[in-house]
Amino acid sequence: MAHEAFEGKLVIGVPTNILYPHIPRILKEFSDAFPRVEVKLISTRTAELKDEFAKGKLDLILTTESETAKGGEKLASYPLKWFCQRGNTQIWKKRPLPLAYEQRCIFRKHAIDSLDAENIPWDLAFVTASCVDCIPYISAGLAIVAVLQGTEPEDWQEIPASAGLPKLSEFMIYLYVTDGPECLLAHHLASIARDAFLY
């Protein structure tokens, strides 16, 4: 069948913390291949996405998880790393260490627990309802943050190991695909997502 013959609607979910760099390319490639399919994107926390998927409200979700996930397909693993404004070699020396985080970010607890374990004093210098809002604060050189390596903006740099900050966990990217009415289209999108995270 020609891809143009496919019609329908897909509702997909992706955590805000992995929207970049892969999701725009995945969506464009799918849209180019299936121009008559409407794709709706929901971006929120992994826990909420899994709840909505279990209720049948989402056709495909990607998640960030620190433990093996039942029912999901592991696409990749990424280390959690410390980042700051590019060229700012002083910010990580401050005590208390200034952090910027979204209130319910899955990475926030891991970062704070690791600092507490090393007895490094910290302060939440910026708290927001969306992790996207943290970007300009970090880019202004006012705080540091731990995010998945490879998802950081271009004007950030990874803080070197010599800074003495604790090593952080790895997180896995999982894929969940519906077995409902839109499963054929969802599996086409899933194939594109697999390729994107593989390379």
C-alpha positions as a printed Julia matrix, in Angstrom:
199×3 Matrix{Float64}:
  0.0    0.0    0.0
  1.16   3.52  -0.73
  1.85   5.44   2.44
 -0.51   8.16   1.2
 -3.37   5.65   1.49
 -3.01   5.52   5.27
 -5.32   7.79   7.2
 -5.88   8.14  10.91
 -4.77   9.84  14.05
 -1.97   8.97  16.44
 -1.63  10.31  19.95
  1.9    9.93  21.25
  3.61  10.9   24.48
  7.2   11.91  25.16
  8.77  13.26  28.36
  9.88  16.86  28.02
 13.42  15.9   29.03
 13.97  13.86  25.83
 12.11  16.0   23.28
 15.49  16.91  21.82
 17.37  16.02  19.76
 15.48  13.07  18.21
 11.75  13.83  18.41
 11.54  16.6   15.75
 13.29  14.33  13.22
 11.1   11.34  14.13
  7.92  13.37  13.7
  9.06  14.89  10.4
 10.08  11.54   8.92
  6.74  10.0    9.9
  4.77  12.99   8.59
  6.64  12.88   5.28
  5.87   9.18   4.92
  2.26   9.38   6.12
  1.0   12.87   5.22
 -2.67  12.02   5.82
 -2.12  10.86   9.4
 -2.65  13.42  12.16
 -0.12  13.16  14.98
 -0.87  14.69  18.36
  2.04  15.03  20.79
  1.63  15.06  24.57
  4.7   16.0   26.6
  4.71  15.4   30.34
  6.34  13.22  33.0
  6.97   9.5   32.4
  4.65   8.43  35.25
  1.75  10.37  33.76
  2.45   9.07  30.26
  2.43   5.47  31.49
 -0.87   6.02  33.3
 -2.49   7.49  30.18
 -1.06   4.72  28.0
 -2.48   2.07  30.35
 -5.9    3.71  29.99
 -5.66   3.49  26.19
 -5.46   7.26  25.72
 -2.03   7.19  24.03
 -0.99   5.05  21.07
  2.77   5.23  21.58
  4.96   6.58  24.34
  8.64   7.01  25.01
  9.77   7.08  28.64
 12.84   7.8   30.73
 13.25   5.17  33.45
 15.99   4.19  35.87
 14.89   0.57  36.23
 13.91  -2.23  33.87
 10.38  -1.54  32.66
  7.79  -4.28  32.26
  5.99  -4.17  28.95
  8.35  -1.69  27.34
 11.08  -2.09  24.74
 14.45  -0.65  25.7
 15.77   1.64  22.96
 18.86   3.16  24.57
 20.71   4.04  27.76
 22.07   7.49  28.5
 24.19   8.63  31.45
 22.95  11.46  33.62
 25.64  14.18  33.55
 26.21  17.58  35.15
 25.97  20.59  32.84
 26.49  24.33  33.05
 26.78  27.38  30.78
 29.53  26.89  28.18
 32.74  28.63  29.22
 31.66  29.09  32.85
 34.39  27.38  34.89
 33.41  28.85  38.25
 29.74  27.99  38.74
 30.36  24.42  39.96
 32.76  25.71  42.63
 30.04  27.65  44.44
 28.74  26.43  47.8
 25.96  25.88  48.24
 25.9   24.56  44.7
 23.11  26.36  42.76
 20.71  24.01  40.99
 17.84  24.67  38.57
 15.08  22.1   38.25
 11.52  21.49  37.28
  9.54  20.66  40.44
  8.74  17.06  39.54
 11.69  16.25  37.28
 12.68  12.6   37.46
 16.38  13.6   37.5
 16.08  16.03  40.39
 15.95  13.43  43.17
 18.93  11.53  41.73
 21.01  14.7   41.55
 20.13  15.87  45.05
 20.58  12.42  46.63
 24.02  12.11  45.05
 25.09  15.51  46.39
 23.8   14.65  49.86
 25.74  11.37  49.79
 28.94  13.35  49.11
 28.07  16.02  51.71
 28.05  18.73  49.04
 25.74  21.59  50.08
 23.26  22.65  47.41
 20.47  25.15  46.87
 17.52  25.11  44.47
 18.22  28.5   42.98
 15.48  28.14  40.36
 12.36  25.97  40.55
  9.8   25.85  37.76
  6.8   23.88  36.54
  8.53  23.01  33.25
 12.08  21.79  32.64
 12.16  23.9   29.46
 12.01  27.01  31.68
 15.33  26.0   33.27
 17.24  26.37  30.01
 17.66  30.18  30.03
 18.62  30.14  33.73
 21.37  27.59  33.1
 22.42  29.38  29.9
 22.78  32.61  31.88
 25.38  30.93  34.08
 23.29  31.08  37.26
 23.04  27.38  38.11
 23.95  23.86  37.06
 21.73  20.88  36.29
 21.98  17.15  35.63
 20.37  15.95  32.4
 20.85  13.04  30.02
 24.03  13.31  27.99
 23.18  14.29  24.42
 19.98  16.18  25.28
 21.7   19.4   26.42
 21.45  22.7   24.48
 24.41  23.77  22.34
 25.42  26.57  24.72
 25.89  24.18  27.66
 29.0   22.19  28.5
 29.48  19.03  30.5
 31.12  19.72  33.85
 34.44  17.81  33.96
 35.02  14.93  36.37
 37.84  16.95  37.91
 35.2   19.28  39.39
 34.55  16.61  42.02
 30.8   16.34  41.56
 29.35  12.88  42.16
 28.9   10.39  39.35
 25.25   9.9   38.44
 23.04   7.04  37.27
 22.16   5.93  33.78
 18.6    6.2   32.51
 16.96   4.03  29.9
 14.67   5.12  27.08
 11.71   2.76  26.71
  9.16   2.44  23.93
  5.55   1.33  24.46
  3.23   0.68  21.49
 -0.54   0.21  21.55
 -2.28  -2.98  20.47
 -5.42  -0.94  19.8
 -7.02   0.33  16.56
 -4.04   2.47  15.56
 -1.42  -0.2   16.2
 -0.35  -0.46  12.54
  0.42   3.25  12.31
  1.97   3.23  15.78
  4.32   0.43  14.75
  5.43   2.44  11.71
  6.26   5.36  14.02
  7.97   2.99  16.45
 10.25   1.75  13.66
 11.35   5.32  12.92
 11.96   5.93  16.64
 14.11   2.8   16.92
 16.31   3.95  14.07
 16.65   7.44  15.56
 17.8    6.22  18.96
 20.06   3.56  17.45
 22.2    6.1   15.6
